[in-house]
Amino acid sequence: MNKLFIYLCFAYAVFASACSSPKNIPYFIDLPDSVNANVPQTTFIDPKIQPDDIVSITIQTADPNAAASVNQKIDGISALGASSASNIGSQQVSGFLVDKNGEVELPMLGAIKIGGLTTFQARERIREAATAYFVKPTVQVRFVNFKITVIGEVTRPASYTVPNEKVTILDALGLAGDLTIYGKRENVLLIRETAQGKEMVRFNLNDSKIFSSPYYYLKQNDVIYVEPSKSKIATTDASRTRTYAIIGSVLSVAIVAISRL
């Protein structure tokens, strides 16, 4: 009877530790129950083009064939001005690679420095260079390899290439299928590569202050890590304990059976 009582207490402790606290599961629990709640939001800053970025560049004129030599195709895939290709995960992307000097090499136009510029500024610089060859050209520039990586306790951990450079941390978590029930919502880690080294910032998804954080909008190559909660660790430990208990029981039965032979 004493052994049974001990086993029941142990099972209850494991079960209790494995249960997630409901107060830590919802997002933005500090907001009032009102649809009129005003939350200040940080200002979006356009990302700058960096070396090793891949950008799509399209030049259009009144004559569709005039800029055909600039708007090339690669491997039969229309690439919107592609001159090189790169694989990001399982996704093949193509576009102009920005070299270490921040320049792109365009047919006819030559090397144009766009590193450190926004896509809007790069568009204007390329348009100025294109006016020497084309009449009233229209230029479009966008990121092709705007990559965000989400790992840890999410439904689909992976690297995601997004076509829109205005991406928030909530967008990234949505792409990854949201946090699992074991994700630690009050301690989500953002890892960002800067010229000074790696920058690490922690978010609390239970708090609406995330909207006013200067890191709310992501930059290319940002990494988001969702830490597992104690309940996930407890569940893993409980599974390991059950495995050891089963192995111990089997060995005990085997020893008893052998001793009776």
PLY file of the C-alpha trace (Angstrom):
ply
format ascii 1.0
element vertex 261
property float x
property float y
property float z
element edge 260
property int vertex1
property int vertex2
end_header
0.00 0.00 0.00
2.84 2.39 0.86
4.51 1.67 -2.48
1.23 2.32 -4.32
0.83 5.63 -2.51
4.36 6.67 -3.47
3.76 5.73 -7.12
0.54 7.77 -7.19
2.24 10.81 -5.69
5.04 10.56 -8.23
2.58 10.28 -11.12
0.66 13.32 -9.87
3.85 15.38 -9.58
4.86 14.49 -13.13
1.39 15.31 -14.45
1.27 18.63 -12.63
4.68 19.70 -13.85
3.78 18.76 -17.43
0.74 21.01 -17.55
1.34 24.44 -19.11
0.13 27.42 -17.14
-2.88 28.89 -19.01
-1.86 32.45 -18.10
1.31 32.13 -20.20
-0.37 30.78 -23.35
-2.42 33.74 -24.76
-0.65 36.61 -26.51
-0.85 40.23 -25.26
-2.68 39.40 -22.03
-2.05 42.93 -20.77
-4.52 44.40 -23.28
-8.00 45.28 -21.93
-11.06 43.49 -23.22
-11.84 46.27 -25.66
-11.55 46.59 -29.43
-10.62 50.28 -29.02
-7.31 49.71 -27.25
-4.61 51.92 -28.78
-1.12 50.46 -28.75
1.85 52.56 -29.94
3.81 50.93 -32.75
7.39 51.46 -33.81
8.15 53.15 -37.13
9.18 50.90 -39.98
12.65 51.61 -41.36
13.39 50.37 -44.86
16.15 47.74 -44.83
19.43 48.55 -46.57
20.93 46.42 -49.31
24.00 44.57 -48.04
26.84 42.60 -49.71
25.79 39.05 -50.65
22.15 40.11 -50.95
20.31 39.04 -54.08
18.04 41.63 -55.66
15.62 41.47 -58.54
16.05 44.34 -61.02
13.63 44.98 -63.88
13.95 47.77 -66.44
10.91 48.54 -68.56
10.58 50.91 -71.51
7.97 51.80 -74.11
9.60 49.22 -76.37
9.34 45.82 -74.60
12.41 44.52 -76.45
14.66 47.49 -75.70
15.75 46.30 -72.25
15.68 42.58 -73.05
19.46 42.32 -72.73
19.26 43.58 -69.13
16.20 41.57 -68.12
17.75 38.17 -68.72
16.42 34.72 -67.95
18.25 31.87 -66.25
17.62 28.19 -66.93
14.36 29.06 -68.66
12.96 30.67 -65.52
11.78 34.27 -65.81
13.83 35.94 -63.11
12.92 39.61 -63.38
16.39 40.76 -64.26
18.29 37.72 -63.09
21.99 37.28 -63.69
22.85 34.76 -61.00
21.08 32.06 -59.02
21.32 30.81 -55.47
19.63 28.12 -53.40
18.12 29.11 -50.06
17.03 25.93 -48.36
15.04 24.02 -50.95
13.97 27.22 -52.75
15.82 28.31 -55.87
15.99 32.06 -56.30
17.59 34.13 -59.00
18.61 37.73 -59.22
21.61 40.05 -59.20
24.16 39.27 -56.51
25.52 42.27 -54.61
29.31 41.82 -54.39
31.65 42.64 -51.50
31.94 46.23 -52.74
28.16 46.67 -52.68
27.93 46.69 -56.48
25.83 44.81 -59.02
27.01 44.16 -62.54
24.23 44.89 -65.03
24.45 44.17 -68.76
25.06 47.37 -70.74
24.93 49.52 -67.60
28.03 48.06 -65.97
28.79 48.08 -62.24
26.41 50.14 -60.12
26.90 50.60 -56.38
23.67 49.99 -54.48
25.06 48.66 -51.18
23.83 50.67 -48.20
20.78 51.91 -50.13
17.13 51.06 -49.72
15.37 49.44 -52.66
13.76 52.81 -53.42
17.13 54.58 -53.48
18.67 51.78 -55.57
15.81 52.08 -58.05
16.50 55.78 -58.55
20.25 55.23 -58.98
19.74 52.49 -61.57
17.14 54.57 -63.38
19.62 57.45 -63.68
22.20 55.09 -65.19
19.60 53.55 -67.53
18.57 56.92 -69.01
21.86 56.94 -70.96
20.64 53.91 -72.93
16.83 53.95 -72.76
14.08 56.52 -73.15
12.16 57.17 -69.91
12.94 53.79 -68.32
10.95 52.43 -65.40
12.95 50.45 -62.85
11.78 48.00 -60.18
14.10 46.71 -57.44
13.21 44.26 -54.69
14.88 41.75 -52.42
14.88 38.15 -53.60
16.67 36.56 -50.64
14.94 38.29 -47.73
15.36 35.27 -45.48
14.03 34.76 -41.95
14.86 31.66 -39.88
12.52 30.40 -37.15
13.66 27.52 -34.93
12.72 25.93 -31.63
9.23 25.25 -30.33
7.23 26.16 -33.45
5.11 23.98 -35.70
7.32 24.29 -38.80
10.87 25.35 -37.92
12.67 26.39 -41.12
14.21 29.25 -43.09
11.63 31.28 -44.99
12.26 33.57 -47.96
9.62 36.29 -48.08
8.87 38.63 -51.02
7.92 41.54 -48.77
10.68 43.39 -46.94
8.22 44.73 -44.34
8.05 41.67 -42.08
7.29 41.60 -38.36
8.19 39.03 -35.76
4.52 37.98 -35.70
4.61 37.45 -39.47
7.63 35.17 -39.06
5.97 33.13 -36.31
2.85 32.87 -38.48
4.92 31.47 -41.35
6.30 28.86 -38.96
2.80 27.80 -37.92
2.85 29.60 -34.55
4.39 28.39 -31.30
3.61 24.93 -30.01
1.88 24.58 -26.66
5.35 24.09 -25.15
6.84 27.30 -26.59
8.05 29.83 -24.02
6.07 32.88 -25.08
7.60 35.24 -22.53
11.17 34.66 -23.70
11.45 34.56 -27.52
14.99 35.27 -28.71
15.90 37.33 -31.79
19.45 36.94 -33.17
20.61 39.60 -35.63
23.91 39.86 -37.47
25.34 43.39 -37.48
28.63 44.99 -38.44
29.57 44.98 -34.74
28.72 41.29 -34.28
25.67 39.31 -33.20
22.89 41.24 -31.49
20.46 39.34 -29.28
17.08 40.64 -28.13
14.35 38.90 -26.13
10.61 39.38 -26.65
7.67 38.76 -24.34
4.69 37.81 -26.49
2.42 38.15 -23.46
3.12 41.88 -23.41
1.79 44.34 -26.00
4.98 46.43 -25.65
6.36 44.23 -28.41
4.61 46.53 -30.93
6.73 49.51 -29.85
10.01 47.59 -29.88
12.58 48.81 -32.46
13.10 45.13 -33.29
9.42 44.47 -34.07
10.20 44.71 -37.80
12.73 42.10 -38.91
15.75 42.42 -41.16
17.12 39.96 -43.66
18.85 36.91 -42.13
17.28 37.42 -38.69
16.95 34.25 -36.59
14.11 33.69 -34.13
14.51 31.02 -31.45
11.55 29.87 -29.34
12.76 28.28 -26.12
10.94 25.21 -24.77
9.11 25.72 -21.50
9.71 23.77 -18.30
6.61 21.71 -19.06
8.26 20.39 -22.26
11.38 19.48 -20.30
9.25 17.85 -17.61
7.36 15.87 -20.26
10.64 14.66 -21.77
11.95 13.71 -18.34
8.69 11.93 -17.55
8.93 9.90 -20.77
12.51 8.99 -19.96
11.49 8.02 -16.42
8.68 5.79 -17.73
11.12 4.12 -20.12
13.55 3.43 -17.30
10.71 2.12 -15.12
9.57 -0.30 -17.85
13.12 -1.51 -18.40
13.56 -1.95 -14.65
10.32 -3.91 -14.38
11.29 -6.20 -17.23
14.69 -6.84 -15.68
13.09 -7.52 -12.29
10.70 -10.05 -13.82
13.56 -11.67 -15.72
15.70 -11.93 -12.57
12.83 -13.45 -10.59
12.11 -15.94 -13.37
15.76 -16.94 -13.63
16.13 -17.29 -9.85
13.25 -19.78 -9.75
14.75 -22.07 -12.35
0 1
1 2
2 3
3 4
4 5
5 6
6 7
7 8
8 9
9 10
10 11
11 12
12 13
13 14
14 15
15 16
16 17
17 18
18 19
19 20
20 21
21 22
22 23
23 24
24 25
25 26
26 27
27 28
28 29
29 30
30 31
31 32
32 33
33 34
34 35
35 36
36 37
37 38
38 39
39 40
40 41
41 42
42 43
43 44
44 45
45 46
46 47
47 48
48 49
49 50
50 51
51 52
52 53
53 54
54 55
55 56
56 57
57 58
58 59
59 60
60 61
61 62
62 63
63 64
64 65
65 66
66 67
67 68
68 69
69 70
70 71
71 72
72 73
73 74
74 75
75 76
76 77
77 78
78 79
79 80
80 81
81 82
82 83
83 84
84 85
85 86
86 87
87 88
88 89
89 90
90 91
91 92
92 93
93 94
94 95
95 96
96 97
97 98
98 99
99 100
100 101
101 102
102 103
103 104
104 105
105 106
106 107
107 108
108 109
109 110
110 111
111 112
112 113
113 114
114 115
115 116
116 117
117 118
118 119
119 120
120 121
121 122
122 123
123 124
124 125
125 126
126 127
127 128
128 129
129 130
130 131
131 132
132 133
133 134
134 135
135 136
136 137
137 138
138 139
139 140
140 141
141 142
142 143
143 144
144 145
145 146
146 147
147 148
148 149
149 150
150 151
151 152
152 153
153 154
154 155
155 156
156 157
157 158
158 159
159 160
160 161
161 162
162 163
163 164
164 165
165 166
166 167
167 168
168 169
169 170
170 171
171 172
172 173
173 174
174 175
175 176
176 177
177 178
178 179
179 180
180 181
181 182
182 183
183 184
184 185
185 186
186 187
187 188
188 189
189 190
190 191
191 192
192 193
193 194
194 195
195 196
196 197
197 198
198 199
199 200
200 201
201 202
202 203
203 204
204 205
205 206
206 207
207 208
208 209
209 210
210 211
211 212
212 213
213 214
214 215
215 216
216 217
217 218
218 219
219 220
220 221
221 222
222 223
223 224
224 225
225 226
226 227
227 228
228 229
229 230
230 231
231 232
232 233
233 234
234 235
235 236
236 237
237 238
238 239
239 240
240 241
241 242
242 243
243 244
244 245
245 246
246 247
247 248
248 249
249 250
250 251
251 252
252 253
253 254
254 255
255 256
256 257
257 258
258 259
259 260
